[in-house]
Amino acid sequence: MKTEKTKRLEELLKNHFNNRNEFYVFECTLGWYGSEIVDCVMYNCDRQVYCYEIKQSVQDFHSKNKLSFFGNKNYFVMPYELYEKVKDEIPREIGVYVAIEKMEKKKEETIDVFGNKWTKQWAEPVDGLKELYCIKPARKQELKADKEVILSSMLRSMQRDVVR
């Protein structure tokens, strides 16, 4: 049973894709008799496979469910508040999309010892479920599964969605 937060994260991810050249499916089982299920797999016109694992709480992040990161680029999708709690546990090569309300502009003015005035400006995410923001890009990797197996798994999962 999916929580409302998980459903909203899925919706944000779905809206993130370009429907003209990015093909995706949710809850994709890898292989014909596979036990690995990735929350979302996307294949694009650059022939790259992206895997997304949706996490909505610390308990979900630490659950014993296997993380199915077999793509060229792999991402967690989570609320910003959760990212702040688990960011040190995320492997270097895994990227992160956070759900935010907006980016809030910040400004800080300082005066150095010589009397020069410096203005530092930046933006910080505000936790919410309005849009996705890539807070950490994924590093490109070799596929950890055969591309033909991945694509046939995606097709089978897409067919399941059509039948529903």
C-alpha positions in Angstrom: 0.0 0.0 0.0 1.5 3.3 -1.1 1.4 6.4 1.1 0.1 9.7 -0.2 3.6 11.0 0.0 4.9 8.2 -2.2 2.1 8.7 -4.7 3.0 12.4 -4.9 6.7 11.7 -5.4 5.7 9.3 -8.2 3.6 12.1 -9.8 6.4 14.6 -9.5 8.8 12.1 -11.1 6.3 11.4 -13.9 6.0 15.1 -14.6 9.7 15.5 -14.7 10.1 13.3 -17.8 10.0 14.5 -21.3 7.3 12.4 -23.0 8.8 12.9 -26.4 12.1 11.2 -25.9 12.1 9.6 -22.4 10.2 6.3 -21.9 9.5 5.2 -18.4 7.7 2.6 -16.3 7.0 2.4 -12.6 7.5 -0.8 -10.6 9.6 -2.7 -13.1 10.8 -6.2 -12.3 14.2 -7.0 -13.8 14.2 -10.2 -15.9 11.5 -12.8 -16.6 11.7 -14.5 -13.2 13.4 -11.6 -11.4 13.0 -10.6 -7.8 14.5 -7.2 -8.2 11.9 -4.4 -8.6 13.0 -0.9 -9.3 10.5 1.9 -8.5 11.0 3.6 -11.9 13.1 2.9 -15.0 13.6 5.4 -17.7 15.2 4.9 -21.1 16.0 7.9 -23.3 16.9 8.6 -26.9 20.6 8.8 -25.9 20.2 5.1 -25.1 20.8 5.6 -21.5 19.0 3.7 -18.7 18.1 5.6 -15.5 16.8 3.9 -12.3 14.9 5.8 -9.6 14.2 4.5 -6.1 11.5 6.5 -4.2 12.0 6.9 -0.5 9.6 8.8 1.7 10.9 8.3 5.2 14.0 7.3 7.2 12.4 3.9 7.9 11.8 3.5 4.1 15.4 4.5 3.3 16.7 1.9 5.8 14.3 -0.8 4.9 15.6 -4.2 3.9 14.2 -3.9 0.4 16.9 -4.2 -2.2 18.0 -1.1 -4.0 17.8 -1.9 -7.7 20.4 0.4 -9.1 21.4 -1.2 -12.4 21.2 1.8 -14.7 23.8 4.1 -16.3 22.6 6.7 -13.9 20.8 6.0 -10.6 18.8 8.3 -8.4 17.0 8.5 -5.1 13.8 10.6 -5.2 12.8 11.8 -1.7 11.5 14.8 0.3 14.2 17.4 1.0 13.7 16.9 4.8 14.6 13.2 4.4 17.7 14.1 2.3 19.0 16.3 5.1 18.8 13.3 7.5 20.4 10.7 5.2 22.7 12.6 2.8 25.8 11.2 4.4 24.6 7.6 3.8 24.1 8.1 0.0 26.9 6.5 -2.1 29.0 8.9 -4.2 27.7 7.6 -7.6 24.0 7.8 -6.7 22.2 11.0 -7.5 19.3 12.6 -5.6 16.2 14.4 -6.6 14.4 16.2 -3.7 10.8 17.3 -3.6 10.7 21.0 -2.7 8.1 23.8 -2.4 10.5 26.3 -3.9 14.0 27.7 -3.9 14.3 30.5 -1.4 16.8 33.2 -2.2 19.2 34.1 0.6 21.5 37.1 1.0 24.3 37.9 3.5 26.3 41.1 3.6 29.7 41.2 5.3 32.4 43.8 5.6 36.0 42.6 5.5 38.9 44.1 7.6 39.6 46.7 4.9 36.1 48.0 4.9 35.0 46.4 1.6 31.4 45.3 1.5 30.7 41.8 0.2 27.3 40.4 -0.7 27.0 36.6 -0.8 23.8 35.3 -2.5 22.5 31.7 -2.8 19.3 29.7 -2.9 18.2 27.0 -0.5 15.4 24.5 -1.1 12.3 24.7 1.0 10.8 21.3 1.9 7.5 20.6 0.1 5.9 18.4 -2.5 5.6 20.9 -5.4 8.5 20.2 -7.7 11.6 18.0 -8.1 15.1 19.5 -7.8 18.3 17.7 -8.5 20.4 18.3 -5.4 23.1 15.8 -6.3 23.8 14.6 -9.9 24.4 10.9 -10.5 27.7 9.7 -11.9 27.5 7.7 -15.1 28.2 4.0 -14.7 28.3 0.9 -16.8 25.0 -1.0 -16.8 24.8 -3.7 -14.2 22.4 -5.8 -16.3 22.1 -6.6 -20.0 20.4 -3.8 -21.9 18.1 -6.2 -23.8 16.9 -7.7 -20.5 16.2 -4.2 -19.1 14.3 -3.1 -22.2 12.2 -6.3 -22.3 11.5 -6.0 -18.6 10.3 -2.4 -19.2 8.1 -3.6 -22.1 6.5 -6.3 -20.0 5.9 -3.8 -17.1 4.4 -1.3 -19.6 2.1 -4.0 -20.9 1.0 -4.8 -17.3 0.0 -1.1 -16.9 -2.0 -1.1 -20.2 -4.0 -4.2 -19.1 -4.8 -2.6 -15.7 
